[in-house]
Each structure stands twice: as structure tokens, then as C-alpha cells.
Amino acid sequence: MEEEAQVPSYFLCPISLQLMKDPVTLATGITYDRDSIQRWWQLAGGRHNTCPVSNLTLPDSAQLTPNLTLLRLIQVWLAAANSETGETPLPTTKISPVDAAHVAELLVDAGEHPLPALRRLRSIVAGSEHGKRCVEEAPGVVDFLASVIVGEENGDGFESSRVCDEALGILRSIQVGERGLAVLVARNPGIVESLTATLRRRREERNRSRDDAVHLLNQILGALPRHRLASLDEELFREVVRALQDRVSTKAALHLLVSASRSGRNRVKASLAGAVGALVEILLEEPERRPCELALVAMDRACRCAEGRAGLLAHAAGVAAVAKRMLCARVSETASERAVSVLWSVARHTATPRVVREMMQVGAVGKLCLVLQAEYSGEKSKEKARDILKWHAAAWRRSPCLSPHLQISYPSL
């Protein structure tokens, strides 16, 4: 059996002891793999930059100079090793340093051959933090990706969809920043509608594009000015509700609803789209804490309008699901306050005899009494719980099963 090709020691990174893919030289003259030295500095907590071999402290603006000569030697050695053994002892993909110029070339190529160029950009973003930063800092990248997404509807079917999917994945992966998002929206006013259309078209497909679109919409809505936020189309909320029902990027979709519901108009649109019913299902089924907390925040805002309260009461388990989350170990104190606030809105504005009876039957009244007794309950929660109990004391006092408990917990009833 032939021996495996031995890697020359000067091809190995002094930190990882692995073949270098992107060799860079420090001011000390010592060469490392780029990802390894950057990870070394990150582990130092950003306090200082040192050369691991010489232990010399480098200036804050330490330069990483690509060692192109060593890179070519590694490429030649790889090719020779493969030709001799007929096997693939080590990765043989072309190793080339990524920089702003390389990204700029790919953007130019994307004009004529968008799919291969975007796939290469996506691999760069996924390959290393250095590559990701190069893409983020390259001029025109965000505008180009947004133009691809906005232009999908005018494309030629399947090919255009694949190009859009790549652009979605890249744009979601890179850090655009609040200011960058504001510029993106200003230069591409149709971006929200295009992402909504992407959600609609990808509804039956099992790929990541729907997930990416929800995440991007969540980021973009956070950067929209108030007047733009209030004019969101109803279709957006229908697609977000479907994403919640299908458990597509649940947390991002919930964040989106919370952000959009800053506007009273959007609360109505979301409620008419069935958002409250979907939120109830999350409270009933979701085992994780954070989605339940976000669902309660979104539900509290939705129930400030008549349509939202109607959506809650239309669900057979709506009141029970909210009551279950009060003083629940699986949610925070703030989320418990939101649950009380939801019941307060219902008790104040939609308290029919049936609803009042249901609150008693599902244990909501008992939970409200516990809110008054719990030392860790906030003052706002206690005040709202007290309001609810006062408003409907007559109906609940007549209950033979709860009357003693109420008299002890809340003597003024």
C-alpha cells in the first residue's frame, strides 16, 4: 500500500497544524492561515493582537498580507500529490484569496451569468468570516442583491427563481445594518412586495427561500419609517400567518408581527389574516419559551382592536391558552403581564355572558386571583387583574365552586 503524501511542514498553519487555505503573513514575518489567526485574536477577547509563535504584540491595525507565493506552492504541491497517487489525499479545490477586487469581479460576472456568480458569492460568505466581511464591504453588493429579488417577477421562470433564491440566501447571511437597510428600502421601494410575492410563490416548495424571505422581511420592517409601516399590504400578513402555521422561521415571523403591530392599522390587517388564531396554536404547542413570549406580545397588541379580540374568542381554546401562560414557569414575568393584558382587553370590551362563564371554566379567574397574591407579579398586572375581578365579581361570586376561593383571595368581591 502506497504511503499517503506527506504535507511539507511549512504548508501547515502553526495554530491549527492543518494545510493552509488562505496563508497570510503578519508583521513578524510568520505566516498563518487567515481563519486560524483571526480566531486566535477573537479568543483573546479583542484585548490585544499577538503573534502566537513569537508572542510579540502587534498594533491594533495589524495587517494580514496574503502570501501569494506560498499559496501557489501549495497549489502546485496539491496537483503533484494527486497526480502521483491517483487519489485525493487532501482537498484540491482551487484556493484563492478573497478580497474586494475578487467580489467586484463576481458582481460584474453576475450581469451576464448571474447564477454561477451568485453561487460563488454565497460560498464565499459561508466559507469564512473574512470572505463574509469582504462581501459585506464590497460597494454595490446589497443593491445588486435587492435588484435581483425585486426583478424576479420579470424573469424567465425557473432560472429566475434559482437566481432569486441565491440572492435571498446571501442577503440574509450578511450584516447589512440598520442604516444599510434604510438605504436598501429607499433605493428599492418594492422590496417588501417582492419578498411577499416570494413567500407566496414558494409556499408549496421545500427550500430555504421562504425561510430567508421571512428573516429579511423581519429585518426590513424594523427599518421602515412609520408611514411606510402603516401602509403594508394585507397579503403580507396572510403569508406571514401561513408561515407561522407551517412553522417556517417561527421566531422571525413572530418578531415581524410584533414590529408591524406598532401600527393600529396593521393590528387590524394581521387579525383579519388570522394571526391571533395562529398565535393561540403556538401557545398551545410550542415547547420553547421565547416563541411563547413573542406570541403573547403580538397577541396583546392585536387584542387592542376589535378584530383581534374576535379572533381570540373565535378559537375554541383561545382564552384557555392565554390563561395557561399566566404565572407559567415557561414564560417570563413580562410575558405573564401580557397574558393578563390580553384578558383585560377581552373582559373590558367583549365580556358577553358566554365569555365571562368561559373565563371561569378554564381557570382564568383562579389565575387572576393568584396574580394578586404573587409577590413577583408587577403592579400593572395586579391592577389589571383587580379591574377584571371587579368588573365581573357578581357573575363569578355566584359560582359554588369558586366562591370560597374568591372570597379568600379577594375579600372585596
C-alpha positions in Angstrom: 0.0 0.0 0.0 1.5 3.4 -1.0 2.2 5.9 1.7 -0.1 8.9 1.9 1.6 12.1 0.7 3.3 13.9 3.5 2.5 17.6 3.7 5.5 19.9 4.0 5.7 21.4 7.4 5.9 25.0 6.0 2.5 24.4 4.4 0.9 23.9 7.8 -0.6 26.6 9.9 1.3 26.9 13.2 -2.0 27.3 15.0 -4.3 24.6 13.5 -1.5 22.3 12.1 -3.7 21.9 9.0 -2.9 22.7 5.4 -3.3 26.5 4.9 -6.1 27.5 2.6 -5.5 31.3 2.7 -2.0 31.9 4.0 -1.4 35.5 5.4 1.8 36.9 6.8 2.0 39.2 9.9 4.4 42.0 10.5 6.6 39.5 12.4 7.2 37.6 9.2 5.4 34.5 10.3 2.6 33.0 8.1 -0.7 31.6 9.4 -4.0 30.5 7.8 -6.3 33.6 7.8 -9.2 32.0 9.6 -6.9 30.5 12.3 -5.2 33.8 13.2 -8.5 35.7 13.2 -10.0 33.1 15.5 -6.9 33.3 17.8 -7.5 37.1 18.1 -11.2 36.6 18.8 -10.4 34.2 21.6 -8.2 36.9 23.2 -11.5 38.9 23.6 -10.3 41.8 21.5 -7.9 43.0 24.2 -4.8 42.7 22.1 -3.3 41.2 18.9 -0.3 38.9 19.4 1.7 36.7 17.1 1.2 33.2 18.6 4.7 32.0 17.6 6.8 35.0 18.6 4.4 36.3 21.3 5.0 39.8 20.1 2.2 42.3 20.5 1.0 43.8 17.2 -0.5 47.2 16.6 -4.3 47.4 16.6 -4.2 47.9 12.8 -2.3 44.7 12.3 -2.1 43.9 8.6 -2.7 40.4 7.1 -0.7 40.3 4.0 -1.7 37.5 1.6 1.3 35.2 1.0 0.6 34.5 -2.7 4.0 32.8 -3.3 3.2 30.2 -0.6 -0.3 29.8 -1.9 1.0 29.0 -5.4 3.4 26.5 -3.9 0.6 24.8 -2.0 -1.5 24.6 -5.2 1.4 23.1 -7.2 2.1 20.5 -4.4 -1.5 19.5 -4.3 -1.7 19.0 -8.0 1.5 16.9 -8.0 0.4 14.8 -5.0 -2.8 13.9 -6.7 -1.2 13.0 -10.0 1.2 10.7 -8.2 -1.2 8.8 -6.0 -4.2 8.9 -8.3 -6.2 9.6 -5.2 -7.4 12.8 -3.4 -5.4 12.8 -0.1 -6.3 16.5 0.5 -8.8 19.0 -0.7 -8.0 20.0 -4.3 -10.5 22.9 -4.8 -8.8 26.0 -6.1 -7.6 28.1 -3.3 -7.6 31.8 -3.9 -7.5 34.8 -1.6 -10.8 36.6 -1.3 -10.7 40.4 -1.4 -12.8 43.3 -2.5 -11.5 43.1 -6.1 -12.5 39.5 -6.4 -16.0 40.3 -5.1 -16.2 43.2 -7.6 -15.3 40.8 -10.4 -18.0 38.4 -9.4 -20.6 41.3 -9.4 -19.5 42.1 -13.0 -19.8 38.5 -14.0 -23.3 38.3 -12.4 -24.5 40.8 -15.0 -24.1 38.1 -17.7 -24.1 34.8 -15.8 -26.0 35.6 -12.5 -26.5 32.1 -11.2 -22.8 30.9 -11.2 -21.6 34.2 -9.8 -24.2 34.3 -7.0 -23.4 30.7 -6.1 -19.7 31.7 -5.8 -20.6 34.7 -3.7 -22.7 32.5 -1.4 -19.9 30.0 -1.0 -17.6 32.9 -0.1 -20.0 34.2 2.6 -20.4 30.7 4.0 -16.7 29.8 3.7 -15.1 32.1 6.3 -15.6 35.3 8.3 -13.1 37.0 6.2 -15.0 36.2 3.0 -18.2 37.3 4.6 -16.7 40.7 5.5 -15.3 41.1 2.0 -18.8 40.6 0.5 -20.4 42.9 3.2 -17.9 45.7 2.5 -17.9 45.5 -1.3 -19.7 48.5 -2.9 -22.9 47.7 -4.6 -23.5 44.2 -3.3 -26.7 45.0 -1.3 -28.2 47.0 -4.1 -27.4 44.2 -6.6 -28.9 41.5 -4.5 -32.0 43.6 -3.8 -32.4 44.3 -7.5 -32.3 40.5 -8.2 -35.1 39.9 -5.7 -37.3 42.8 -6.9 -36.7 41.7 -10.5 -37.8 38.0 -10.1 -41.3 38.6 -11.3 -39.9 39.9 -14.6 -37.6 36.9 -15.0 -37.9 33.7 -17.0 -39.5 31.3 -14.6 -37.3 28.6 -13.1 -34.0 30.1 -13.8 -35.1 33.5 -12.4 -36.3 31.7 -9.2 -33.0 30.0 -8.7 -31.2 33.3 -9.1 -33.5 34.9 -6.6 -33.0 32.1 -4.1 -29.3 32.6 -4.2 -29.7 36.3 -3.7 -32.0 35.8 -0.8 -29.6 33.4 0.9 -26.7 35.9 0.6 -28.6 38.9 1.7 -29.9 37.1 4.8 -26.4 35.9 5.7 -24.5 39.2 5.6 -24.8 42.0 8.1 -26.4 45.0 6.4 -27.1 47.1 9.5 -30.0 49.5 10.3 -28.6 52.3 8.1 -27.9 49.9 5.2 -31.5 48.6 5.5 -32.9 52.1 5.4 -30.8 52.8 2.2 -31.9 49.4 0.7 -35.6 50.3 1.3 -35.2 53.8 -0.1 -33.5 52.6 -3.3 -35.8 49.6 -3.7 -39.3 50.7 -2.7 -40.8 47.5 -3.9 -38.7 45.1 -1.9 -41.4 44.3 0.7 -43.9 43.4 -2.0 -41.3 41.3 -3.8 -40.4 39.4 -0.7 -44.2 38.9 0.0 -44.5 37.5 -3.6 -41.6 35.2 -2.9 -43.4 33.8 0.2 -46.5 33.2 -1.9 -44.7 31.5 -4.8 -42.5 29.3 -2.5 -45.5 28.2 -0.3 -45.5 24.7 -1.7 -41.8 24.3 -2.1 -39.5 22.7 0.5 -36.5 25.0 0.2 -34.8 27.7 2.4 -36.1 30.6 0.3 -39.3 31.0 2.3 -37.3 31.0 5.5 -34.8 33.6 4.1 -37.7 35.8 3.0 -39.3 35.8 6.4 -36.0 36.8 8.0 -35.4 39.6 5.5 -38.9 40.9 5.9 -38.4 41.0 9.7 -35.2 43.0 9.3 -36.6 45.4 6.7 -39.8 46.1 8.7 -37.7 47.2 11.6 -36.1 49.8 9.4 -39.3 51.1 7.8 -40.4 54.7 8.7 -43.8 54.8 10.5 -45.8 55.9 7.4 -44.4 53.1 5.3 -45.1 50.6 8.1 -48.7 51.6 8.3 -49.2 51.0 4.6 -48.2 47.4 4.5 -50.3 45.2 2.2 -52.8 42.7 3.7 -51.2 39.9 1.6 -48.0 40.3 3.6 -49.9 39.3 6.8 -51.7 36.4 5.1 -48.3 35.0 4.0 -46.7 35.6 7.5 -49.7 33.8 9.1 -49.2 30.9 6.7 -45.5 30.8 7.6 -46.5 30.6 11.3 -49.0 27.8 10.6 -46.3 25.9 8.7 -43.7 26.7 11.4 -41.4 28.4 8.9 -38.9 30.7 10.8 -41.3 30.9 13.7 -39.3 33.4 15.8 -38.6 35.7 12.9 -42.3 35.6 11.8 -43.3 36.5 15.4 -40.8 39.3 15.6 -42.2 40.6 12.3 -45.8 40.6 13.7 -44.6 42.4 16.8 -42.8 45.0 14.8 -45.6 45.5 12.3 -48.2 45.8 15.1 -46.8 49.1 16.2 -49.3 50.5 13.8 -53.0 50.2 14.7 -53.9 49.6 11.0 -51.6 46.6 10.9 -53.2 45.1 14.0 -56.5 45.0 12.1 -54.8 43.6 9.0 -53.0 40.9 10.9 -56.1 40.0 12.8 -58.2 39.7 9.7 -55.5 37.5 8.2 -55.9 35.0 11.1 -52.9 36.0 13.1 -54.5 35.6 16.5 -55.6 32.0 15.8 -52.1 31.1 14.7 -50.7 32.7 17.9 -53.1 30.6 20.0 -51.8 27.5 18.3 -48.2 28.5 19.2 -49.2 29.0 22.9 -50.8 25.5 22.9 -48.0 23.6 21.0 -44.7 25.5 21.3 -42.3 24.0 23.9 -39.8 26.7 23.7 -40.0 29.8 25.9 -39.1 32.6 23.6 -41.7 31.9 20.8 -44.5 31.8 23.5 -43.3 35.2 24.9 -43.3 36.8 21.4 -46.7 35.3 20.7 -48.1 36.9 23.8 -46.7 40.3 22.9 -48.1 40.1 19.4 -51.5 38.9 20.8 -51.6 41.7 23.4 -51.2 44.2 20.6 -53.7 42.5 18.3 -56.4 42.4 21.1 -56.3 46.1 21.4 -58.6 46.1 18.3 -62.0 44.5 18.0 -60.8 42.2 15.2 -58.1 40.8 17.3 -60.4 40.1 20.2 -62.9 38.5 17.9 -60.0 36.2 16.6 -59.1 35.2 20.1 -62.7 34.3 21.0 -63.3 32.5 17.7 -60.7 29.9 18.7 -62.1 27.3 21.0 -59.0 27.3 23.2 -58.2 31.0 22.9 -59.0 32.1 26.5 -57.7 28.8 28.0 -54.3 29.1 26.1 -53.8 32.7 27.4 -54.8 31.8 31.0 -52.4 28.8 30.9 -49.5 31.1 30.3 -50.1 33.4 33.2 -47.6 32.8 36.1 -46.2 30.0 34.0 -42.6 28.9 34.5 -42.1 28.7 30.8 -42.6 32.4 30.2 -41.1 35.5 31.8 -42.8 37.9 34.1 -43.2 40.3 31.3 -44.9 37.7 29.1 -47.2 36.8 32.0 -48.1 40.5 32.2 -49.0 40.4 28.5 -51.3 37.4 29.1 -53.1 39.4 31.9 -53.4 42.4 29.5 -55.0 40.2 26.8 -57.7 39.0 29.2 -58.1 42.6 30.4 -58.9 43.7 26.9 -61.4 40.9 26.4 -63.0 41.5 29.8 -63.4 45.2 29.2 -64.6 45.2 25.6 -66.0 41.8 24.8 -67.3 40.4 28.0 -70.5 38.6 27.0 -72.1 36.2 29.4 -70.6 33.3 27.5 -67.1 34.8 27.7 -67.4 35.5 31.4 -68.5 32.0 32.0 -65.7 30.6 29.9 -63.1 32.5 31.8 -64.3 30.9 35.0 -64.5 27.4 33.5 -60.9 27.4 32.0 -59.3 28.6 35.2 -58.6 32.2 34.2 -60.4 33.6 37.3 -58.3 31.5 39.6 -55.1 32.6 37.9 -56.1 36.2 38.2 -56.5 35.7 41.9 -53.0 34.2 42.1 -51.7 37.2 40.2 -53.0 39.4 43.0 -51.3 37.2 45.7 -48.0 36.6 43.9 -45.2 38.8 45.3 -43.4 38.8 41.9 -46.4 40.0 39.9 -45.9 43.5 38.6 -48.1 46.4 39.7 -49.6 46.8 36.2 -50.6 43.1 36.2 -52.1 43.4 39.7 -54.0 46.5 38.7 -55.5 44.9 35.6 -56.3 41.6 37.4 -58.1 43.7 40.1 -60.1 45.5 37.4 -61.2 42.3 35.7 -62.3 40.8 39.0 -64.2 43.9 40.0 -66.0 44.2 36.6 -67.4 40.6 36.8 -67.5 39.9 40.5 -71.2 39.4 40.6 -71.1 36.7 37.9 -68.2 34.8 39.5 -69.4 35.1 43.1 -72.4 33.0 42.3 -70.3 30.1 41.3 -70.5 27.5 44.1 -67.1 26.0 43.1 -65.1 29.3 43.0 -66.9 31.4 45.6 -64.9 30.4 48.6 -61.6 30.8 46.8 -62.5 34.2 45.5 -63.6 35.4 49.0 -60.3 34.4 50.5 -58.2 35.7 47.7 -60.1 38.9 47.0 -62.2 39.9 50.1 -63.8 42.9 48.4 -65.7 40.8 46.0 
